[in-house]
């Protein structure tokens, strides 16, 4: 559940789906730990609202989706087969952790300088093994983004 919450924070819509038999499924309020995690990641999602608004405006004007494959902006055949990470707009890369028990994962970054959202560390183009505890999915933002101040504020507020 924690990993799904982490993923949802970096999507245009963050919501729960209780299903038609909520008593048979784990719910956001099934434990204090899950509810606390959901509250924190909901705050991250809310802080991203200006960026998501800008992406939505861009989608209306251009037809570009908010979540995009890397090859949409980076003309490199190496990115064609990457299906487990995505650009959130042109300025953010999200690499959800989807393997059970994983505490890190490889992330491929294209050209440019990329800032790790949680630490503020800057990475260049390449593939890196990124530590990913719950609540800190691998997320990177373009250093030269017009939204860099927003991203930096999130880094400061949610840094562990």
Backbone torsions as a table, in degrees:
resi	resn	phi	psi	omega
1	UNK	NA	-38.8	-179.9
2	UNK	-59.4	-42.1	-177.9
3	UNK	-67.9	-35.8	177.0
4	UNK	-67.2	-37.0	176.9
5	UNK	-64.3	-43.7	178.0
6	UNK	-57.7	-44.0	180.0
7	UNK	-65.4	-44.6	-176.2
8	UNK	-62.7	-28.9	180.0
9	UNK	-63.9	-22.4	-178.3
10	UNK	-114.5	45.6	175.7
11	UNK	-136.3	157.6	-178.1
12	UNK	-60.3	-33.7	-178.7
13	UNK	-122.6	127.0	177.5
14	UNK	-118.1	112.3	-180.0
15	UNK	-153.8	166.3	177.7
16	UNK	-101.0	158.7	175.1
17	UNK	-129.2	100.0	-176.9
18	UNK	-70.7	-22.7	-178.3
19	UNK	81.9	178.1	-178.3
20	UNK	-88.7	-4.0	175.1
21	UNK	-136.3	70.8	-173.9
22	UNK	-59.3	-29.2	179.9
23	UNK	-67.3	-20.0	-178.9
24	UNK	-91.6	-3.2	-175.0
25	UNK	-130.5	150.7	175.4
26	UNK	-62.6	135.0	-178.2
27	UNK	-120.1	163.5	179.8
28	UNK	-59.1	-30.0	180.0
29	UNK	-100.6	21.5	179.3
30	UNK	-70.2	-24.4	176.7
31	UNK	-151.5	157.3	177.8
32	UNK	-63.3	-35.2	-179.8
33	UNK	-63.5	-45.5	179.1
34	UNK	-65.8	-43.9	-179.0
35	UNK	-63.6	-39.8	177.1
36	UNK	-63.8	-43.0	179.1
37	UNK	-64.0	-44.0	178.5
38	UNK	-61.1	-41.7	179.9
39	UNK	-62.5	-44.1	-179.5
40	UNK	-64.0	-48.1	-177.7
41	UNK	-70.7	-27.3	173.2
42	UNK	-64.9	-35.1	176.8
43	UNK	-66.9	-40.5	176.2
44	UNK	-60.0	-48.1	179.7
45	UNK	-56.9	-44.3	-179.4
46	UNK	-64.9	-37.4	179.1
47	UNK	-65.3	-26.8	179.4
48	UNK	-79.7	-2.4	-174.7
49	UNK	-52.6	-43.8	178.4
50	UNK	-61.7	-37.1	177.8
51	UNK	-67.2	-45.2	-179.8
52	UNK	-64.1	-37.7	175.3
53	UNK	-60.6	-44.1	178.8
54	UNK	-63.4	-40.1	177.7
55	UNK	-65.7	-38.7	178.8
56	UNK	-65.0	-42.0	176.5
57	UNK	-61.9	-41.7	177.9
58	UNK	-62.9	-39.7	179.2
59	UNK	-62.8	-41.7	178.2
60	UNK	-63.6	-42.4	-176.0
61	UNK	-75.7	-33.6	-171.5
62	UNK	-119.4	-19.6	-175.5
63	UNK	87.4	-1.1	179.1
64	UNK	-69.1	137.1	176.7
65	UNK	-72.6	160.2	177.5
66	UNK	-71.3	-42.8	177.0
67	UNK	-99.2	129.9	-168.7
68	UNK	-138.6	150.2	171.3
69	UNK	-71.8	152.5	-179.4
70	UNK	-57.8	-37.9	-175.2
71	UNK	-66.0	-12.5	178.2
72	UNK	-65.5	-32.7	-179.5
73	UNK	-111.9	-15.0	-176.1
74	UNK	-126.3	111.4	-175.3
75	UNK	-80.8	81.8	-178.9
76	UNK	-146.9	121.1	-177.9
77	UNK	-58.6	-23.7	179.5
78	UNK	-62.6	-21.6	-177.5
79	UNK	-90.0	-8.6	-176.5
80	UNK	-62.1	-34.7	-175.0
81	UNK	-95.7	1.3	179.2
82	UNK	-79.5	109.3	-176.6
83	UNK	-118.3	2.6	-176.1
84	UNK	-116.9	17.3	169.6
85	UNK	-149.0	160.0	-175.3
86	UNK	-149.8	157.6	168.8
87	UNK	-82.6	135.6	172.3
88	UNK	-107.2	94.4	-164.8
89	UNK	70.8	-167.2	180.0
90	UNK	-87.5	-10.5	-169.4
91	UNK	-108.7	2.3	-177.6
92	UNK	-140.1	137.0	173.4
93	UNK	-114.3	129.2	178.8
94	UNK	-118.5	129.0	-179.8
95	UNK	-125.7	84.1	-176.2
96	UNK	-60.7	147.2	173.8
97	UNK	-90.8	117.4	-176.4
98	UNK	-119.8	-6.1	179.5
99	UNK	-90.2	128.6	-179.0
100	UNK	-56.7	133.6	176.5
101	UNK	79.0	-3.7	-178.5
102	UNK	-71.7	140.7	176.6
103	UNK	-119.6	5.0	174.9
104	UNK	-158.5	172.0	175.8
105	UNK	-162.8	159.0	176.1
106	UNK	-78.3	139.9	177.7
107	UNK	-130.7	131.0	177.0
108	UNK	-101.1	124.0	179.7
109	UNK	-110.1	133.5	178.4
110	UNK	-80.7	-171.5	179.3
111	UNK	-52.1	147.5	176.8
112	UNK	112.2	178.9	174.9
113	UNK	-101.5	129.7	-176.4
114	UNK	-120.0	133.2	-177.7
115	UNK	-102.6	124.7	175.8
116	UNK	-68.4	121.8	-172.0
117	UNK	-58.4	-36.2	-171.6
118	UNK	-87.6	-29.5	-176.6
119	UNK	-107.8	-25.1	-174.0
120	UNK	83.6	-0.4	178.3
121	UNK	-67.6	144.4	-178.0
122	UNK	-102.7	134.3	-179.6
123	UNK	-122.5	147.7	175.3
124	UNK	-97.9	179.3	177.2
125	UNK	-53.9	137.4	178.5
126	UNK	152.2	-177.7	176.7
127	UNK	-114.7	130.1	-173.8
128	UNK	-131.3	146.6	171.0
129	UNK	-88.4	113.5	-173.6
130	UNK	-109.2	126.0	175.1
131	UNK	-64.0	137.4	-173.8
132	UNK	-141.8	74.6	174.4
133	UNK	-67.7	162.7	175.4
134	UNK	-54.0	137.3	179.8
135	UNK	87.1	-1.5	176.9
136	UNK	-139.3	62.2	177.2
137	UNK	-62.9	150.5	178.6
138	UNK	-60.5	110.9	179.1
139	UNK	-135.0	132.3	-179.7
140	UNK	-130.1	145.8	178.5
141	UNK	-123.7	147.7	178.3
142	UNK	-66.4	128.6	-178.3
143	UNK	-59.5	-35.9	-177.1
144	UNK	-94.1	18.6	-179.7
145	UNK	-64.6	146.4	172.4
146	UNK	-64.5	-16.3	-179.5
147	UNK	-102.8	15.5	-175.5
148	UNK	-57.4	-36.7	-179.4
149	UNK	-68.0	-37.5	176.1
150	UNK	-63.6	-48.0	-179.7
151	UNK	-62.3	-42.0	178.5
152	UNK	-62.1	-36.9	177.5
153	UNK	-65.2	-37.8	177.1
154	UNK	-65.7	-43.1	177.4
155	UNK	-56.4	-47.7	-179.0
156	UNK	-63.6	-42.0	-175.3
157	UNK	-72.5	-36.0	-172.0
158	UNK	-109.8	7.5	177.8
159	UNK	-60.6	135.7	-179.8
160	UNK	-81.2	NA	NA
